[in-house]
Amino acid sequence: MSATNHVTLEFPAIAQNVEFARVAVACFASQIDSFTMEEIDDIKLIVSEAVSNVVLHGYDSPGGLVRVHAVIEGNVLTITVEDTGRGIADVEQARQPAFTTSPDRMGMGFTIMEALSDDLDVSSRPGAGVRVIMKKAPRMAGSEEHERRS
Amino acid sequence: MRTETRAIGNVLVVRLSGELDLGTAPEFRAKLEEELDAKPDITRIFLVLRDVTFIDSSGLGAILGRYRRLRAHGGGLFAIAPSPQVRKVFDLSGLTSIIPVYETEDEAWARASGV
């Protein structure tokens, strides 16, 4: 498939919407026929992590929004998850494994996003929200693209 | 998500099904905390994950929190029969180096019931 397509979702940053976001993006991603079921599961997971981060840490008060933008260009899926909340003061620190601000959490969200996307970009300014951009393309074993990425 | 529990001696067998994420973790956490509060003899949890179709790091955190509670009193939590998706997230997060994983309940009973 070589067409270009895109979808934008905007919803309140509440826990009940995490499942909706990952299922919606996974459904959209399945338009790239060559994604395997395992890769679709990976997409669900990275969306779940990114949206959960916004729900947990994005806003100081209720009512904040999450915006998820997914684009298919050729065989590449680009997912942007962003908010307009308090932002991250130190993005590099937040991306470290086991960095967490809560005792009942693992602090592995960014580690999982990094491991399961082909490219992860996190940008933020305190008070101006966070933008997470993740790219994923089918692995297609044996292809030149696969060799380059592995 | 559905959580079924059954106490056998000092083991709490927990059968979880569905998706464990930020939306469902609070219910899972509350259910297990309630069981552990009501049954102070419980020292181990056998968490059967065969029917869990999705887990993310929020779900892992809820499991880790219960593991920490039992470990603090010399007990433990053991994961049983994770699906490939669950196993992958356990491995990626490093949880498999903390929580033992068994393929079957029989294996858990054979190897972990006396811990």
Interface residues (C-beta under 8 A of the other chain):
Chain A: A15 Q16 V18 E19 R22 E38 D41 K44 L45 S48 E49 S52 V55 L56 P97 S102 P103 D104 R105 M106 G107 M108 G109 T111 I112 A115 L116
Chain B: E19 D21 L22 G23 P26 R29 F54 D56 S57 S58 L60 G61 A62 L64 G65 P84 Q85 K88 V89 L92 S93 G94 L95
